[in-house]
Amino acid sequence: MRFISKFIFTTIFGWKLVGEFPKEIKKYVLIGAPHTSWYDFVLGMLVNSFTQEKVNYIGKDSLFKPPFGFFFRWLGGTPVDRSQNNNLVDAIVKIFNSKEEFRLALSPEGTRKKVEKWKTGFYYIAKGANVPIVMLTFDFGKKQVALSKPFYLTDDMEKDIALIQDFYKDVKGKHPDKG
């Protein structure tokens, strides 16, 4: 499967992977942006498959209903009910604290629609679990998925968010008008 995934990603789609997952780190929050298309998920799953990095993700609960729910769970997904105001950050921090190895991928935008401001849950999850953030881009302009080195948060959230967003400043999503 690894070879097939890499073949599809590089040869058929014509994409490349820049950087690598930090193998020495067992826990981190992976943020992928810009998230402007369902195609981002496909690219992410292909990269996940050929790098063999075990990464989990959360998604809206409607994705996990029949007939395809089993498939999204098999790919490492966990459903989230976004219609209710639950304490998702604390719940995810508990998951991090209960596991020896856990990598959570999510979109800081929280949606594929255009947003004026990122959601900050990823930041509070990383801070609460005391884990670094690894940034990942879906750059359709360069046809590449790029990974950052692990970023360890400071006590200055405003500065941290500015540095994180700077990583994405020249990245072009599939639908630039949405990101």
C-alpha positions in Angstrom: 0.0 0.0 0.0 2.9 2.3 0.8 4.3 2.1 -2.7 0.9 2.6 -4.3 0.1 5.6 -2.2 3.4 7.2 -3.0 3.0 6.4 -6.7 -0.4 8.1 -6.8 0.8 11.1 -4.8 4.0 11.7 -6.8 3.5 10.2 -10.3 -0.2 10.5 -10.9 -1.0 13.7 -9.0 2.4 15.2 -9.5 2.9 16.3 -5.9 5.9 16.2 -3.6 6.5 16.1 0.1 8.9 18.7 1.6 10.1 18.0 5.1 9.3 15.0 7.2 7.4 14.0 10.2 9.4 14.2 13.5 10.0 10.5 14.1 11.5 11.2 17.5 8.4 12.9 18.9 5.6 10.5 20.0 3.0 13.2 20.6 2.1 16.4 18.8 -0.7 18.4 17.2 -0.4 18.5 13.4 -2.2 21.5 11.8 -3.0 21.4 8.1 -3.9 24.5 6.2 -5.2 26.0 4.1 -8.1 23.7 4.2 -10.2 24.7 1.2 -11.2 21.4 -0.4 -12.1 17.8 0.3 -9.1 17.0 -1.8 -6.8 18.1 1.1 -8.1 15.0 3.0 -7.1 12.8 0.1 -3.6 14.3 -0.1 -3.2 14.0 3.7 -4.3 10.3 3.7 -1.9 9.5 0.8 1.0 11.2 2.7 0.0 9.4 5.9 0.0 6.1 4.0 3.4 6.3 2.3 5.2 7.8 5.2 3.5 5.3 7.6 3.2 8.0 10.2 0.3 7.1 12.5 -1.9 10.2 12.7 -5.4 10.6 14.0 -7.9 13.2 13.1 -11.3 14.5 14.2 -14.1 15.3 11.8 -17.8 16.3 11.8 -19.9 13.5 13.0 -22.0 13.3 9.8 -18.9 11.8 8.1 -18.9 8.8 10.4 -22.5 7.7 9.7 -23.3 4.8 7.4 -22.5 3.8 4.8 -18.9 5.2 5.0 -18.4 5.8 8.7 -16.4 2.6 9.2 -14.0 3.8 6.5 -13.3 7.2 8.2 -12.8 5.4 11.5 -10.4 2.9 9.9 -8.4 5.9 8.6 -7.9 7.1 12.2 -10.8 9.4 12.5 -13.0 10.2 15.5 -16.4 11.9 15.1 -17.1 15.3 16.7 -20.5 16.8 17.3 -19.9 20.4 16.3 -23.5 21.4 17.0 -23.1 21.3 20.7 -20.9 23.4 22.9 -18.9 20.7 24.6 -15.4 20.9 26.1 -13.6 19.3 23.2 -10.2 20.8 24.1 -10.2 19.2 27.6 -11.4 15.8 26.2 -8.6 15.8 23.6 -6.0 16.8 26.2 -7.1 13.8 28.3 -6.6 11.6 25.2 -3.1 12.9 24.8 -2.4 12.4 28.5 -3.7 8.8 28.5 -1.6 7.6 25.5 2.1 7.0 25.1 1.9 7.9 21.5 -0.7 10.2 19.9 -0.6 12.6 16.9 -3.7 14.6 16.2 -4.2 16.3 12.8 -6.7 19.1 12.4 -7.5 22.2 10.5 -7.0 25.5 12.4 -9.7 27.0 10.2 -12.2 24.4 11.4 -14.0 24.3 8.1 -13.4 24.5 4.3 -15.2 27.8 4.1 -13.3 31.1 4.2 -12.8 32.3 7.8 -11.5 35.7 9.0 -9.8 34.2 12.0 -8.5 30.7 12.8 -10.1 28.7 15.7 -7.7 28.4 18.6 -8.5 25.0 19.8 -5.4 23.5 18.3 -3.3 25.9 20.3 -5.1 25.1 23.6 -4.9 21.4 22.9 -1.1 21.6 22.4 -0.7 23.9 25.4 -2.8 21.7 27.7 -1.1 18.5 26.6 2.3 20.1 26.6 3.1 18.9 23.1 4.6 20.8 20.1 2.7 21.8 17.0 3.9 20.6 13.5 2.6 22.6 10.6 1.6 21.1 7.3 0.6 22.9 4.1 -1.5 21.9 1.2 0.1 24.2 -1.4 -1.7 23.8 -4.7 0.5 26.5 -6.3 3.6 24.5 -5.8 1.9 21.1 -5.7 3.5 20.2 -2.5 2.7 19.2 1.0 5.3 20.8 3.3 6.0 20.0 7.0 7.6 22.3 9.6 9.9 21.4 12.3 8.1 21.0 15.7 7.1 24.3 17.2 7.1 24.5 21.0 4.7 27.0 22.3 5.7 29.9 24.6 3.6 31.8 27.1 2.9 34.5 24.4 -0.1 33.2 22.5 -0.3 36.2 20.2 3.3 35.9 19.1 3.0 32.1 18.8 -0.1 32.4 16.5 1.6 35.0 14.4 4.7 32.8 13.9 2.5 29.8 13.1 0.4 31.8 10.5 3.6 33.1 9.0 4.5 29.6 7.9 1.3 29.6 5.7 1.6 33.1 4.3 2.6 32.2 0.7 0.6 29.0 0.5 -2.1 28.7 -2.1 -5.1 26.4 -1.4 -7.1 24.6 -4.0 -9.7 27.2 -3.8 -7.8 30.4 -2.8 -11.1 32.4 -2.4 -12.0 30.1 0.5 -8.7 30.3 2.4 
